[in-house]
Amino acid sequence: MSPEHTPSRKRLLWLGIGGLTLAALLVANGLAARTRHERAVAAWTETAAVPQVLVLQPQQNRQGDTLRLPAHLEAWSKAPIHARVSGYLKSWNSDIGAKVEAGQVLAEIDSPDLDQQLAQAHARLVQEQANARLAQTTAVRWQNLVASHSVSRQEADEKTSNAAAAKANAEAAAADYARLSALEAYKTIRAPFAGTITARHTDIGQLIKADNDSDPQLFDLADTHKLRLYVPVPQNYASVIRPGLTAELTVPEHPGQHFSARLIGDSTAIDQRSGTLLAQFVADNPDGALLPGDYAEAALALPADTQGLSIPASALIFRAQGTQVALLDEHNHVHLRDIHIGLDLGARLVIDQGLQAADRVIDNPPDALREGDLVQLADAGGEHAPKA
């Protein structure tokens, strides 16, 4: 090969070596970057695998609380008005929603059969009274004849007995006449107390059969100037029901409006079917805003409790072991602890066994959380920390 080609070969050789070196550097750079990325992904995965939790501390119930329970309202007095005599309804004077006074006429019943029975009873009474007077007069005369030995003592005694029997018959006839007279008064149906007609189940010309269990009432009457509030109190809260207790109630048809009721008594026994104590309150209702039969929510004031500790219901864990909460120790390890719920206030619970005031309780614990698991605090920051 001629000498003039030697420099060109050297240049080509150095260019090839430079290209190989550059390629090697690029490959080494790529491998290093991939290694760093894999390590970052592994570190991120390990961090994300540790559950992040929110913790809270139990609070003492020093200010008392409010127990909210379902309840229902009933009229202070209510009565279905039935007929005492049979016949046909002649007229009615009060319809649903009417305000009536005690003794006010509600309806009239036409009962010709009863009228005839009353007339017959009156005639029989007059007859028996006449027989009684005649028997008494005869008995007196025979007693006078005994004194003159005109009749025997036996005959005089018989007349005296006849007079007594006639008098008894007259009294029986008077009692029967009084009974029918009293029934006659029931042809006019009157309100037994002041109140409101809540239902009318009859109309003019309807056949009415008295003393028939299958025959419906003619009217429903309710006294609503004040109402009875019945609150079934769970057994755990029975000690709250004490003399002087007041309740604040609300009804769906008056949102935002609160009514007051005072305790007048309770059943003094736990219903075995529902496990509740029935408490009875009275609520004044002068303007008729509350309606009998209403569903209501009653709020009862609970006294302050320095023994129990309050936590949100979201901290509970329900598993085969029973009711538990998850606690966090100083090394961020989880410990499951059994607790006892003293009061269930809906969103919050009062725990009377199993918790200390200094415990750190995990709120909304993950379902997969187990004893001894390592966790990290969500409020410690981090890319994947949940928003509290």
Stockholm file with secondary structure:
# STOCKHOLM 1.0

chainA/1-388         MSPEHTPSRKRLLWLGIGGLTLAALLVANGLAARTRHERAVAAWTETAAVPQVLVLQPQQNRQGDTLRLPAHLEAWSKAPIHARVSGYLKSWNSDIGAKVEAGQVLAEIDSPDLDQQLAQAHARLVQEQANARLAQTTAVRWQNLVASHSVSRQEADEKTSNAAAAKANAEAAAADYARLSALEAYKTIRAPFAGTITARHTDIGQLIKADNDSDPQLFDLADTHKLRLYVPVPQNYASVIRPGLTAELTVPEHPGQHFSARLIGDSTAIDQRSGTLLAQFVADNPDGALLPGDYAEAALALPADTQGLSIPASALIFRAQGTQVALLDEHNHVHLRDIHIGLDLGARLVIDQGLQAADRVIDNPPDALREGDLVQLADAGGEHAPKA
#=GR chainA/1-388 SS CCGGGHHHHHHHHHHHHHHHHHHHHHHHHHHHHHHHHHHHHHHHHHHHHSCEEEEECCEEECSCEEEEEEEEEEEEEEEEECCSSCEEEEEECCCTTCEECTTCEEEEEECHHHHHHHHHHHHHHHHHHHHHHHHHHHHHHHHHHHHTTSSCHHHHHHHHHHHHHHHHHHHHHHHHHHHHHHHHHTTEEECSSSEEEEEECCCTTCEECTTCTTSCCSEEEEEEEEEEEEEEEEGGGGGGCCTTCEEEEECTTSTTCCEEEEEEEEEEEEETTTTEEEEEEEEECTTCCSCTTCEEEEEEEECCEEEEEEEEGGGCEEETTEEEEEEECTTSBEEEEECEEEEECSSEEEEEESCCTTCCEEESCCTTCCTTCBCEEGGGCCTTCCCC
#=GC SS_cons         CCGGGHHHHHHHHHHHHHHHHHHHHHHHHHHHHHHHHHHHHHHHHHHHHSCEEEEECCEEECSCEEEEEEEEEEEEEEEEECCSSCEEEEEECCCTTCEECTTCEEEEEECHHHHHHHHHHHHHHHHHHHHHHHHHHHHHHHHHHHHTTSSCHHHHHHHHHHHHHHHHHHHHHHHHHHHHHHHHHTTEEECSSSEEEEEECCCTTCEECTTCTTSCCSEEEEEEEEEEEEEEEEGGGGGGCCTTCEEEEECTTSTTCCEEEEEEEEEEEEETTTTEEEEEEEEECTTCCSCTTCEEEEEEEECCEEEEEEEEGGGCEEETTEEEEEEECTTSBEEEEECEEEEECSSEEEEEESCCTTCCEEESCCTTCCTTCBCEEGGGCCTTCCCC
//
